[in-house]
Amino acid sequence: MINSPRVCVQVQSIYVENQSMPDEARFVFAYTVTIRNLGHASVQLLRRYWLITDSNGRQIEVHGEGVAGEQPLILPGNEFHYTSGVVLETPLGTMEGHYKMVDHLDQPFRTDIPVFRLSIPALIH
Protein backbone atom coordinates (compact mmCIF):
# COMPACT_ATOMS: atom_id res chain seq x y z
CA MET A 1 0.00 0.00 0.00
CA ILE A 2 1.23 3.50 -0.77
CA ASN A 3 0.42 6.91 0.61
CA SER A 4 -1.74 8.93 -1.71
CA PRO A 5 -1.74 12.68 -2.29
CA ARG A 6 -5.28 12.39 -3.70
CA VAL A 7 -6.97 12.66 -0.32
CA CYS A 8 -6.64 15.42 2.29
CA VAL A 9 -7.72 14.87 5.91
CA GLN A 10 -8.36 17.71 8.38
CA VAL A 11 -9.49 17.31 11.98
CA GLN A 12 -10.92 19.75 14.52
CA SER A 13 -11.32 18.71 18.14
CA ILE A 14 -13.28 20.24 21.02
CA TYR A 15 -13.56 19.52 24.72
CA VAL A 16 -17.05 18.37 25.72
CA GLU A 17 -17.29 19.86 29.19
CA ASN A 18 -20.88 18.80 29.95
CA GLN A 19 -19.99 15.11 29.49
CA SER A 20 -16.66 15.28 31.31
CA MET A 21 -16.00 14.61 34.99
CA PRO A 22 -12.50 15.92 35.81
CA ASP A 23 -12.78 14.78 39.46
CA GLU A 24 -13.19 11.22 38.15
CA ALA A 25 -10.42 11.52 35.51
CA ARG A 26 -12.95 11.54 32.65
CA PHE A 27 -12.27 14.04 29.88
CA VAL A 28 -14.51 13.80 26.82
CA PHE A 29 -13.48 15.17 23.44
CA ALA A 30 -15.34 15.33 20.14
CA TYR A 31 -13.55 15.56 16.84
CA THR A 32 -14.84 16.36 13.39
CA VAL A 33 -13.01 14.93 10.41
CA THR A 34 -13.16 16.30 6.88
CA ILE A 35 -11.93 13.99 4.13
CA ARG A 36 -11.47 15.71 0.76
CA ASN A 37 -11.00 13.87 -2.51
CA LEU A 38 -8.56 16.01 -4.48
CA GLY A 39 -8.24 13.49 -7.31
CA HIS A 40 -10.05 12.94 -10.58
CA ALA A 41 -11.69 9.63 -9.62
CA SER A 42 -13.80 8.37 -6.74
CA VAL A 43 -12.25 6.83 -3.62
CA GLN A 44 -13.78 4.74 -0.86
CA LEU A 45 -12.77 4.58 2.79
CA LEU A 46 -12.78 0.97 4.01
CA ARG A 47 -10.94 0.86 7.35
CA ARG A 48 -9.59 3.16 10.04
CA TYR A 49 -6.72 3.04 12.51
CA TRP A 50 -6.25 5.43 15.44
CA LEU A 51 -3.45 5.75 17.98
CA ILE A 52 -4.74 7.68 21.00
CA THR A 53 -2.19 8.85 23.58
CA ASP A 54 -2.97 10.61 26.86
CA SER A 55 -0.54 12.83 28.77
CA ASN A 56 0.42 9.92 31.05
CA GLY A 57 1.74 8.10 27.98
CA ARG A 58 -1.09 5.56 27.98
CA GLN A 59 -1.85 4.50 24.42
CA ILE A 60 -4.95 2.93 22.91
CA GLU A 61 -5.12 1.56 19.38
CA VAL A 62 -8.43 1.45 17.55
CA HIS A 63 -8.97 -0.58 14.37
CA GLY A 64 -12.26 -0.89 12.57
CA GLU A 65 -14.28 -0.88 9.41
CA GLY A 66 -15.27 2.45 7.96
CA VAL A 67 -16.05 5.53 10.02
CA ALA A 68 -19.22 6.39 11.93
CA GLY A 69 -20.87 3.22 10.65
CA GLU A 70 -20.15 4.00 6.99
CA GLN A 71 -17.65 3.13 4.28
CA PRO A 72 -18.15 6.35 2.35
CA LEU A 73 -17.59 6.66 -1.38
CA ILE A 74 -16.16 10.12 -2.01
CA LEU A 75 -16.55 11.47 -5.53
CA PRO A 76 -13.87 13.64 -7.19
CA GLY A 77 -13.82 17.14 -5.75
CA ASN A 78 -16.20 16.19 -2.93
CA GLU A 79 -15.71 15.76 0.78
CA PHE A 80 -17.09 13.64 3.59
CA HIS A 81 -17.53 14.87 7.19
CA TYR A 82 -18.16 12.93 10.36
CA THR A 83 -17.97 13.57 14.08
CA SER A 84 -16.92 11.09 16.72
CA GLY A 85 -15.55 11.18 20.24
CA VAL A 86 -13.00 9.84 22.65
CA VAL A 87 -12.67 9.71 26.43
CA LEU A 88 -9.29 10.28 28.10
CA GLU A 89 -8.19 9.97 31.70
CA THR A 90 -6.12 13.17 31.35
CA PRO A 91 -6.99 16.71 30.18
CA LEU A 92 -4.43 16.53 27.36
CA GLY A 93 -3.72 13.97 24.68
CA THR A 94 -3.21 13.35 20.99
CA MET A 95 -4.65 11.26 18.20
CA GLU A 96 -3.20 10.20 14.87
CA GLY A 97 -3.78 7.38 12.45
CA HIS A 98 -4.65 6.42 8.91
CA TYR A 99 -7.42 5.27 6.64
CA LYS A 100 -7.19 2.30 4.30
CA MET A 101 -8.93 3.26 1.10
CA VAL A 102 -9.41 2.03 -2.46
CA ASP A 103 -9.47 3.97 -5.68
CA HIS A 104 -11.94 3.56 -8.55
CA LEU A 105 -9.92 0.54 -9.78
CA ASP A 106 -10.09 -1.11 -6.33
CA GLN A 107 -6.38 -0.46 -5.82
CA PRO A 108 -5.68 -0.04 -2.09
CA PHE A 109 -3.89 2.98 -0.69
CA ARG A 110 -3.33 4.53 2.69
CA THR A 111 -4.17 8.08 3.76
CA ASP A 112 -2.40 9.33 6.87
CA ILE A 113 -4.21 11.36 9.51
CA PRO A 114 -1.79 13.90 11.01
CA VAL A 115 -1.43 14.08 14.78
CA PHE A 116 -3.89 16.44 16.44
CA ARG A 117 -4.29 17.63 20.01
CA LEU A 118 -7.05 16.87 22.47
CA SER A 119 -6.96 19.53 25.19
CA ILE A 120 -9.22 21.31 27.62
CA PRO A 121 -9.31 25.03 26.78
CA ALA A 122 -7.29 26.18 29.81
CA LEU A 123 -4.29 24.10 28.63
CA ILE A 124 -4.06 25.55 25.12
CA HIS A 125 -1.49 28.31 24.82
C-alpha positions in Angstrom: 0.0 0.0 0.0 1.2 3.5 -0.8 0.4 6.9 0.6 -1.7 8.9 -1.7 -1.7 12.7 -2.3 -5.3 12.4 -3.7 -7.0 12.7 -0.3 -6.6 15.4 2.3 -7.7 14.9 5.9 -8.4 17.7 8.4 -9.5 17.3 12.0 -10.9 19.8 14.5 -11.3 18.7 18.1 -13.3 20.2 21.0 -13.6 19.5 24.7 -17.1 18.4 25.7 -17.3 19.9 29.2 -20.9 18.8 29.9 -20.0 15.1 29.5 -16.7 15.3 31.3 -16.0 14.6 35.0 -12.5 15.9 35.8 -12.8 14.8 39.5 -13.2 11.2 38.2 -10.4 11.5 35.5 -12.9 11.5 32.6 -12.3 14.0 29.9 -14.5 13.8 26.8 -13.5 15.2 23.4 -15.3 15.3 20.1 -13.6 15.6 16.8 -14.8 16.4 13.4 -13.0 14.9 10.4 -13.2 16.3 6.9 -11.9 14.0 4.1 -11.5 15.7 0.8 -11.0 13.9 -2.5 -8.6 16.0 -4.5 -8.2 13.5 -7.3 -10.0 12.9 -10.6 -11.7 9.6 -9.6 -13.8 8.4 -6.7 -12.2 6.8 -3.6 -13.8 4.7 -0.9 -12.8 4.6 2.8 -12.8 1.0 4.0 -10.9 0.9 7.3 -9.6 3.2 10.0 -6.7 3.0 12.5 -6.3 5.4 15.4 -3.5 5.8 18.0 -4.7 7.7 21.0 -2.2 8.8 23.6 -3.0 10.6 26.9 -0.5 12.8 28.8 0.4 9.9 31.0 1.7 8.1 28.0 -1.1 5.6 28.0 -1.9 4.5 24.4 -4.9 2.9 22.9 -5.1 1.6 19.4 -8.4 1.5 17.5 -9.0 -0.6 14.4 -12.3 -0.9 12.6 -14.3 -0.9 9.4 -15.3 2.5 8.0 -16.1 5.5 10.0 -19.2 6.4 11.9 -20.9 3.2 10.7 -20.2 4.0 7.0 -17.7 3.1 4.3 -18.1 6.3 2.3 -17.6 6.7 -1.4 -16.2 10.1 -2.0 -16.6 11.5 -5.5 -13.9 13.6 -7.2 -13.8 17.1 -5.8 -16.2 16.2 -2.9 -15.7 15.8 0.8 -17.1 13.6 3.6 -17.5 14.9 7.2 -18.2 12.9 10.4 -18.0 13.6 14.1 -16.9 11.1 16.7 -15.6 11.2 20.2 -13.0 9.8 22.7 -12.7 9.7 26.4 -9.3 10.3 28.1 -8.2 10.0 31.7 -6.1 13.2 31.3 -7.0 16.7 30.2 -4.4 16.5 27.4 -3.7 14.0 24.7 -3.2 13.3 21.0 -4.7 11.3 18.2 -3.2 10.2 14.9 -3.8 7.4 12.4 -4.6 6.4 8.9 -7.4 5.3 6.6 -7.2 2.3 4.3 -8.9 3.3 1.1 -9.4 2.0 -2.5 -9.5 4.0 -5.7 -11.9 3.6 -8.6 -9.9 0.5 -9.8 -10.1 -1.1 -6.3 -6.4 -0.5 -5.8 -5.7 0.0 -2.1 -3.9 3.0 -0.7 -3.3 4.5 2.7 -4.2 8.1 3.8 -2.4 9.3 6.9 -4.2 11.4 9.5 -1.8 13.9 11.0 -1.4 14.1 14.8 -3.9 16.4 16.4 -4.3 17.6 20.0 -7.1 16.9 22.5 -7.0 19.5 25.2 -9.2 21.3 27.6 -9.3 25.0 26.8 -7.3 26.2 29.8 -4.3 24.1 28.6 -4.1 25.5 25.1 -1.5 28.3 24.8 
